[in-house]
Amino acid sequence: MNANDKPLVWLHGEIKSPLFSRTARLEAGFLLRKLQRGDTLPMPHSRPMPSIGPQCHELRVNDMDKTWRIVYRIDPDTIVICVVFEKKTPKTPKNIINICQQRLQRYDTDMG
C-alpha cells in the first residue's frame, strides 16, 4: 500500500471464500484498491447511494451466479465499508439502507 492510499475501515462484512468466488474477490480487491488511491469509479462499477448519506456508494461485483454489493463511503482520510451483501432484487432493500445509516452514525459518533 502506498503511503498516500486511504485505508479501508470495515464496519461489517468481509470478502472471503466460500461466499465470493476467487474471480469476484480479485475484482473487489482491484476496485477497492482504486478507491484507496483516490480514483472515482463510474457506472457500471459503482453508483451513488444518496439514500444512505453523502459520499455513499454501492460497489457492484458480479460473480458466477450472484451479484454482490459493497456499500462504502468516501471520507477524506478513509474508505468506510458499511456492508457486503448479495443483491437479489433491483432495488436495495430498505433494511440494508437502515443498517448502513446506523453503522455510519455509530462510526461517526465513535470517531468524533
C-alpha positions as CSV (number, residue, x, y, z in Angstrom):
1,M,0.0,0.0,0.0
2,N,1.3,3.4,-0.9
3,A,1.7,6.0,1.9
4,N,-0.9,8.2,0.2
5,D,-3.5,5.4,-0.1
6,K,-6.6,5.7,2.1
7,P,-7.0,2.8,4.5
8,L,-10.2,0.7,4.4
9,V,-12.3,0.7,7.5
10,W,-14.6,-2.3,7.7
11,L,-17.7,-1.7,9.8
12,H,-19.1,-5.1,8.9
13,G,-18.7,-8.0,6.5
14,E,-15.8,-9.3,4.5
15,I,-14.9,-10.7,1.1
16,K,-13.8,-14.3,1.6
17,S,-14.4,-17.8,0.5
18,P,-16.8,-19.6,0.1
19,L,-19.1,-16.6,-0.4
20,F,-17.1,-14.8,-3.1
21,S,-15.5,-16.8,-5.9
22,R,-11.8,-16.2,-6.5
23,T,-12.6,-14.1,-9.5
24,A,-15.1,-11.9,-7.6
25,R,-12.6,-11.5,-4.7
26,L,-9.9,-10.3,-7.2
27,E,-12.3,-7.9,-8.9
28,A,-13.5,-6.5,-5.5
29,G,-9.9,-6.1,-4.3
30,F,-8.9,-4.4,-7.6
31,L,-11.8,-1.9,-7.3
32,L,-11.3,-1.2,-3.6
33,R,-7.6,-0.5,-4.3
34,K,-8.6,2.0,-7.0
35,L,-10.8,3.7,-4.4
36,Q,-7.9,3.8,-1.9
37,R,-5.8,5.5,-4.5
38,G,-8.4,8.2,-5.0
39,D,-9.9,7.1,-8.3
40,T,-13.5,7.7,-8.9
41,L,-15.4,4.6,-10.1
42,P,-18.2,5.3,-12.6
43,M,-21.1,3.0,-13.6
44,P,-21.2,0.1,-14.0
45,H,-18.7,-0.5,-11.2
46,S,-20.2,1.9,-8.7
47,R,-23.2,4.1,-8.2
48,P,-24.0,6.9,-5.7
49,M,-26.3,6.0,-2.8
50,P,-27.6,9.4,-1.5
51,S,-30.4,7.5,0.3
52,I,-27.7,6.3,2.7
53,G,-25.8,9.5,3.0
54,P,-23.4,11.9,1.4
55,Q,-20.4,10.3,-0.3
56,C,-22.0,6.9,0.0
57,H,-21.8,4.5,-3.0
58,E,-22.6,0.9,-3.9
59,L,-19.8,-1.1,-5.5
60,R,-21.1,-3.7,-7.9
61,V,-19.3,-7.1,-8.1
62,N,-20.8,-9.7,-10.4
63,D,-20.0,-13.3,-9.5
64,M,-20.8,-16.5,-11.3
65,D,-24.5,-16.7,-10.4
66,K,-24.7,-13.9,-7.8
67,T,-24.4,-10.2,-7.7
68,W,-22.6,-8.7,-4.7
69,R,-22.7,-5.2,-3.4
70,I,-20.3,-3.4,-1.1
71,V,-21.7,-0.2,0.3
72,Y,-19.0,2.3,1.1
73,R,-18.5,5.9,2.0
74,I,-15.6,8.1,0.8
75,D,-14.2,10.0,3.7
76,P,-11.3,12.5,3.4
77,D,-8.9,10.0,5.0
78,T,-10.5,6.6,4.7
79,I,-12.8,4.4,2.7
80,V,-15.5,3.2,5.1
81,I,-17.1,-0.2,4.2
82,C,-20.6,-0.4,5.7
83,V,-21.9,-3.7,4.5
84,V,-21.3,-6.5,2.0
85,F,-24.4,-8.3,0.8
86,E,-25.8,-10.4,-2.0
87,K,-28.2,-8.4,-4.1
88,K,-31.2,-10.3,-5.1
89,T,-33.6,-7.6,-6.3
90,P,-33.1,-4.5,-8.5
91,K,-33.8,-2.2,-5.5
92,T,-31.5,-2.0,-2.5
93,P,-33.5,-3.4,0.4
94,K,-34.7,-0.8,3.0
95,N,-33.2,-2.8,5.8
96,I,-29.7,-2.6,4.2
97,I,-30.1,1.2,3.8
98,N,-31.1,1.4,7.5
99,I,-28.2,-0.8,8.7
100,C,-25.7,1.3,6.7
101,Q,-27.1,4.6,8.1
102,Q,-27.0,3.2,11.7
103,R,-23.4,1.9,11.3
104,L,-22.2,5.2,9.8
105,Q,-23.9,7.2,12.6
106,R,-22.2,4.9,15.2
107,Y,-18.9,5.2,13.4
108,D,-19.1,9.0,13.2
109,T,-20.0,9.2,16.9
110,D,-17.2,6.9,17.9
111,M,-14.6,8.7,15.7
112,G,-16.0,12.2,16.5
